[in-house]
Amino acid sequence: MSTPAIVLIGAEHPDELRAGLARYEQEYDVRLARSCREALETTHDVLGAGGTVAMYVSESVVPDAESVLHAFHKLREKVPTARRVVAAHWDRFLADAPALRPGLATGKYDAFLLMPRGVRDEEFHNAITDLLSDWGSTVADPEVVAVKIVSPQRDGLTLGIRDFLDRMGMPSRVYAPDSDGGRFVLDLLDDEPTYPLVYALNRPVIRARTVRDVAVGIYGAPTDLDLDHVVDVAVVGGGPAGLATAVYAASEGLSTVILEAEAIGGQAGTSSMIRNYLGFPRGISGMRLAQRARNQAIRFGARFYTGQVVDELRPGVDGEPHVLCTESGEVRARSVVIATGVAYRKLRVDPVEALVGTGVYYGAAMTAAREMEGQEVYVVGGGNSAGQAAVHLARFARSVTVLVRRPGLAETMSSYLIGEIEHNPRISVRTCTEVVDGGGDGRLEWLCLEDVRDGTRERVPASGLFLLLGAEPHCDWIPAAVARDPRGFVLTGRDVPKEHWRDGLPPAELATTVPGIFCAGDVRAGSMKRVASASGEGASVVPLVHDFLAPDPG
């Protein structure tokens, strides 16, 4: 595998720029260009030799370009996956900032930094390594492989397993059975293989029939718990609300278990880049945010079990614990926090539904995005998740078309994402349009689009369809005693029907109609459906849990 390149563009201070990036020369092919033309020639040489460019780092002035942003635009056309950084010399940093900083809001580049002024400018290098790490997690074949998947074909299950591993922060690679990596895994078996095979963390080889098999094989099942032990709080769902609950509950000494049906992070974990989350000025991927929160909760003693679908919640009676039932065991808890979030609504177009996993995907499907290089891709949805998916897909696909039924995006999408979409030449928006048909020979090849205003239809070629259609709650397993609204979202606080109030008072803001069962995040009726608000609710529910668990002073 070729060493990925970092291309520096420096005409006024090339020596300082090269010295500032010198520490990366052992692991990257660091090359210096003195103009946009030289940078394009260098890129051509790298690509021609079978390599790739991981990052461009440029001074704030490029001599043969109208601006550094114009230079980045030309370079992005050649390598859309590369990260782009302005490293302004300290003599120009303040003067150039007003003109260049707005480019960050429209996604024209990824970071505006002050060129290092010494050999250990770790603030600069933290930004660089974060961006390189983000790049490494989105390339087709990661440099560091934590999990080996052996499969003779890239079928829907193999893709689903790899997507799960990506969301769990575990870089993987698919090996053919007759490759060196494939033979290594096969040699660990005592009998005939059934594909796909998954080998991770020196554990026994997993014969995966479902993604859940992989999750349980790596992370264990609730039966690993001492079932005679009752935990203080069981959190159902590992999205932002559940993660925040876990961090705050465990940090305050409550024994805490988190059950997650899929990958930690929920829908937010599929976001390629969240740019408006407090405290992350350069943005953070949903996967990294989720894994940092998971590690933080584990540090305080919380225990996570992924791949665990809760089939039933039996409320405790007369002081008995609540019981959460899964296929592989039961968890008994003095309190329960429902934080299962929401699922994307189904398209309900049968020919398209039949191709889910083979060109059609619900959610951002980070792994599938890498399979879209040079293809024509469509994203259905007008929310932030759809916008983030479109921006990410544009790193790979030849074209990305966002389809929305509304006349525009302003009502449902954040302004910063609309700006990024408008300034990305690979992305277009098609309003007042919906998907009514689609098909292909074994995988998606075409779609039929209908204008909702006049009913006119058009058939278009398509290799990928990513559906991010809005929210439906995960509530089938919740008992009838927990009140819900007509759409199925859990009612809490003053939204609870008055016949369930006690002594004329509603439950606490995040409490349900069953004592000891609470709700936080997107599954709660009236929630804001934002990562930050879900995290806030997860933190806010913990004092209510404490109050419920506190001994009766009487």
Buried (B, 14 or more C-beta within 10 A) or exposed (E): EEBBBBBBBBBBBBEBBBBBBEBBEEEBBBBBBBBBBBBBEBBEEBBEEEBBBBBBBBBBBBEEBEBBBBBBBBBBEBBBBBBBBBBBBEEBBEEBBEEBEEBBBBBBBBBBBBBBEEEEBEEBBEBBEBBBEBBBBBBEEBEEBBBBBBBBEBEBBBBBBBBBBBBBBBBBBBBEBEBEBBEEBBEEBEEEBEBBBBBBEEEEBBBBEEBBBBBBBBBBBBBEBEEEEBBBBBBBBBBBBBBBBBBBBBBBEBBBBBBBBBBBBBBBBBBBBBBBBEEBEBBBBBBBBBBEBBEBBBEBBBBBBBBBBBEEBBBBEEEEBBBBBBBBBBBBBBBBBBBBBBBBBEBEBEBBBBBBBBBBBBBBBBBBBBBBBEBBBBBBBBBBBBBBBBBBBBBBBBBBBBBBEEEEBEEBBBEBBBBBBEBBEBBEBBBBBBBBBBBBEEBBBBBBBBBBEEEEEEEBEBBBBBBBBBBBBBBEBBEEEBBBBEEBBBBBBEBBEEEBEEEEEBBBBBBBBBBBBBBBBBBBBEBEBBBEBBBBBBBBBBEBBBEBEEEEEE
